Amino acid sequence: MIYLDHNASTPVRPEVAEAMAAGLNDLYANPSSMHREGQRARAAIERAREQVAALVHAHADEVVFTSGGTEGDHLAILGAAWARAQQGRRVALSAIEHHAVHGAGAVLADQGWTVDHLACAPDGRVDPATAAIAPGTALVSLMLANNETGVLQPVAEWSRRAHAAGALLHCDAVQAAGKVPVDFEALEADYLVVSAHKLSGPKGAGALVVRRGAPLAPLFRGSGHERGRRGGTENLPGIVGLGVAAECAARDLAAESARLVALKRRLESGLREIAPDAVIHGEAAPRLPNTVNVSFPGARSDHLLMALDARGVAVSAGAACASGAVEPSPVLNAMGVPRALAVCAVRLSLGRTSTAAEVEAALAALREAVPAAVAAGARAPAAGTRA
């Protein structure tokens, strides 16, 4: 199988798996225990905290370990909103945020908060010059890199605008961390989220970085874990794995980014050769070095996904498929992509294990799969209708 779905999840590095196994076998004590074995476990967690902080240029005491990106986003958005409820019950989320962010917004909406959505331009960027922050907004949420298109967002500009308006800034950096440089200080964000399984670490581990002095009401209350910010005994093997993954990602970042850019260029040129009318979404904006979101007109994403899978290539569909219906991605909708093109979108995302030979093999598979998907679409009901 040629795996081109690294934005969904990544293969675990061997050194990460080795460190996690050592944590499972040797660090069995509760990190909150005061005896020697407990303090050995605590030291491993604090080492991981330093490794994560180094990856995103933060202070170690700003790092709060979570179960992953979804919890990190919820802890930041709900925790900040609840802590500032007396100053205004309004939040602003960009229209292109991950479902986890919109899910946290839905919780606040159920509690009577006003949830605004910041529009994005056709190139996929949320432009601070055209989207306003309403008075009384407590928090603004803008991701650093979009998970579907790879488009990089002007977070630092939005942080300054949010602070000038009296709001805090939450940044989901799940797709960016480990792929491009992430500098918590330079972004001027108040909250930043990373997830281990997006950077060759384990699933079920992540971190929320909270700027010193930023308010945060905990979601889970317990015995004061994570300096009172996240109750519950820490997932030591997962945290150790996240720490090693972060350290490896920081070490390899420059060389790996350059390598992936070269692979992406070859992939995109090959896509143009296969279908000159192919549309690469977000192409005009700065993007991650590994992500290509492309539509082949007439090749519906569900048909193309199946055709590629049958030929040994794993990608993600850029549209939601259920009960015989195909619905365009909300991200592409927000970018103003026409429905007929949006339902044809697929995401190809490269990663640490991707090779030039795999890119060529994937292109060969696409040369067969695109016409097959077009033919399947000609026989199927129109996109958006039920079979």
N, C-alpha and C positions, 0 to 999 in steps of 0.2 A: 504494500500500500504506500502510495506517495502522499504524504501528509502535508496538506497546505491549509491547515486550520489552526495555526498557532495562536491566533487571537482568541480562540475558544478555550484552548488549554495547551500546555506545552509538556513535552517529555521531561521527566525528572532527571536532573544531572546525576551521574554516578556518585560524585562526591557528596551530593545532598542526601541521596539514599543511604550512603555509608554513615553519615553523621546522624541521620534519623535512627538508623538501626542501633548505633551506639547509645543514643538517648533512650531508646526503648529498653535496651539490655542493662545499661549501667546507671542510668539516672532515674531510678524508680521512686525515689522519695518525693514527698510533697515539697515544692519549692518554698512554701510558707513555714515549713518546720525549722526550728532553730538548731537542731543537731547537725552534725557534720555532713551527713548524707543530704539533708535538706538544703544545706548551704551550697553543696556541690551542684545541685539542681538549679538553685537560684543563680549561681554564677553562670551557668550555661544560658539561662534566659537573658541575663544582663549582657552577656557577650553578643547574643543575637540582637538585642536592642541597639547596641553600638553599631553592628553591621548594617542594620536597616537605616539607622540615622545617617550613616556615612553615604549610603546610596543616594539619599535625597537631600543631603546637606542640611540636616536638622540636628538639634541637640538630642542626646539619648533620652533625657527625661521627658521629651515631648512625644515619644513613641508609646502608643497603647496597642497591645496585641489583641486581635480580634479573630473571628472565625473566617474572615475573608472580606471581599469587597462589599457584598451586600450588607453585612453587619456594620462595616466601617462607615458606609454611606448613611445608614439609618442612625448610627450613634452620633455622627457629626450633625446631620440635619435636624433630627429630633432633639438631640442633646443641646444643640445651640439654640434652637427655637424655644424649647421649654425654659431654658435658662434666661431667655430674654423676652418672655411673653409679655411682661409688663411694659415693655418699650414699643410694642407693636406686634400685631398678629398677622404678619404678611411675609411671604417668602417669594423669591423669584428663581425659577429653574429654567435653564436653557432648554429649548425644544428638542435638542439632540442628545439629551442625557440618557444614560443607561436606564433600563427598567427599574433597577434598584433605587435610583434617585427619584424617579417618578412614583415609585411605590411608597417611599418615605413622604413625598408630597401628598399622596392620597391619604395617609394617616393623619397628617395635619389638616387636610381639607375636611375629613370626618370630624375633627375636633373644632371646626369653625374657623380655621385659618383661611385667608385668601392666598391662593397659589397662582402667581403670574407665570407666564411662559415667555421667555425671551426668544424672539425670532432669529433665524439664521439666514445668511445670504445664500444665493444659488451655489456659491463655491464651497459651502459647508461651514463657514466661519461665522461665529456670533460676533457681529461688529459692534463695539461699544459706542460708535458714533451714531448708530441708528436704532439701538434698543435702549429704552429708558428704564431707570429704577424708580418705581413709584414711592412716594413719601410713606414712611412708616414701615419700610421693608427691613426685617430683622436679619435676613440671610439671603445671599445670592449663591447659586450653585452653577459652576461651569467646569466641565471636564477638561483635562489637558489634551487628550487625544481621543478622537471618536473611535469607538470600537468597530464600527462598520466601515467607515471610509478612510480612517487613519488621519483625518484632517486635524492639524494642531490648532489649538485655540489661544487667543491672546489673553491668557489668564492674568498676567501681571497688570495689564491695562484695566481689566475688570476689577481686580483687587483694589486698585487705587480709586476707581469710581465708586465701588461699594463702600469703602472706608469714608470717602468724602460725603456719602449719603447717610452715614451712620450705620451701615450694615456690615456684617461679617461675610467672609468669602470661603465657601467650601469647594474643594477641587478634587474630583475623582481622577486620580492619576494611574488607575489600574492598568490601562493599556500602554501608558507612556513609560512607566518605570521599567528600567532594564533595556529599553529600546532607544531612548533619547535621554540626554542629560536632564535631570530633574533637580531643581534647586529651590527648596522650600523657602529659603530666605529671599531669593531674588523674585520668586513668584508673589511674595507678600501675602500668601494665602493664610487663613487662620486654621484651616483643617485640610488635610490631604490624605488620600486613601490609596493603599497599595494591596495587592493580593499575590500570594506566593505562587499559585499555579499558572500565573501569566508570565513568570520569569524563571521557569524550569525548577520550581519548588513544588511542594505538595498541595493538594486541595485541602481546604478546611483551615487555612492559616492566612492571616493578613495583618495589616496594621493601619491604625489611624494616627496620623501625626497632628498633634494639637499644639498650636502656638502657645508659648508661656503666657499665662494671664487670660487666655481665651476661655469664655465660660463653657461648661459642658455638664449637663445633667445626665447621669448614667442611665442606660436602659436596664441593666442588670445590677441589682444591689445584693451585696453579700458581705464578705469579711474584709473589705478594703483592698481587694486585689487591684493591681495596676494603679496604685495610688488613689484608690477609690473611684476610678473612672470606668472600670469594667469588672463587675463581680464574677467570680467563678475561678476554680483552679485552672491554671494555665495549661494549654495543650503543648507540653514541653517538646515532644518530638517534632510536631509541626512548626513550632517557633524556631527550634534549632535548624530545621530544614529551610525555613524562610531566611534565617540569618545567613546561612552558607550560600543560598541562591543569590541573595542580595550582594554578598561580597564578590561572588564570581561574576555577576552581571556588571558590577562597577569596574572590576578588573578588565573585563573583555569589551566594555562598551564601545570604545572608539573603533577598534578593529572590526568588531562584529557589525556595527552600524554600516561601515564602509562596504563590507562584504555583502550585506543584505541589499544595500542600495544598488550594487552592481547586478545582483540577481533580479531585483525588481525591474530594473531597466530592461534586461533581456526578456523578462516575462511580458512586460508591457509591449515591447516591440514585436514579440511573437504574437500577442493577441491582435495587434493591428494587421499583421500578415494574414492571420486566420480570417478576420472579419474587419475590413476597413471601416465599416459603420459602427463598430463597437464603441461604447461610451464609457469612459473611466470617470466615475463620480468623484468630485473633489480634486480633479487633476490640476486645476489652476491654483490651488492653495498649498501651503506647506503641509507635508504629510509624513507619517511614520515611514521609516525606511523599508518596512516589510509588507505593507498592506496595499492591495489592489481590489477595489470594488468596481466591477464591470458589468455592463448590460450588453448582451447580444440581442438586438432587436428580433423578436419572433421566437426566441428560445426561452420559454418560461423557466423560472429558476428551479421549480420542483422537477421539471423534466430534465434540465441540464444536470442537476445534482445527481439524479438517478443514473443518467447516462455516464457521468464521470465515475460514480461509485462502481458501476459495472466494469469500468476500465481500470480500476485500481487507484483512483485519485479521490482524496477526501478534501472537500471544500465546504463552505457554509452557504446556504441560501440567503439571499438578501430580502426575502419576503416570507411572511408567515403562512404556512400551508395547513389547513385544517378542514375536515369534512368536505373535501372536494373543492374548496375555495382557496384562492391565493390572494392575500392581502399585501399591499406594498409596505415596505419598512417605514415606520414613523419618521425615521431620520431622512430618508429620501423624500418623503412627503413634505417635511419641513424645508427641504432644499428646493422644493418646487419641481421635482422631477415628474414628468408626465406619467400617469398611471401605467400606460402600456409599456413604458420603458422600465419603470420601477419594479414591476412584477417579473422582470427578466434579470434582475440583479443577483450576482453571486460574489462572494468575498473569497479571495485567495490571499492567505496570509503565510508568509515565510517565517522561518525560525532558525534556531541554532543548528538543528540537524539537517536543514535544507541544503541541497547541493546543486551545482550547475547541471549535472546529469539528470537530476530529478525535475528541474525546470524544463529541460528539453523533452523529457518523457511526458510531463504534464501537457506541454504544448501539443505533442503528438496525439495525446488522448483527446484534447480539445478539438483538434481538427476533425475528429470523427464524431465527438459528442455534440458539438454545436449543431451540425446539420440534423443529427438524430433528434435533438430536442426541438428544433424547428418543425420537423416532420410530426413529432408527437403532439406539438401544439396545434398543428393544423387539423389533427383528428379529434382534439379535446374540446370541451365546452369553452367558451370565452372566459378569459381571466376574470375572477370575481363572481362568476356564477357557480351554482352548485350542480355537481354531476348528478 
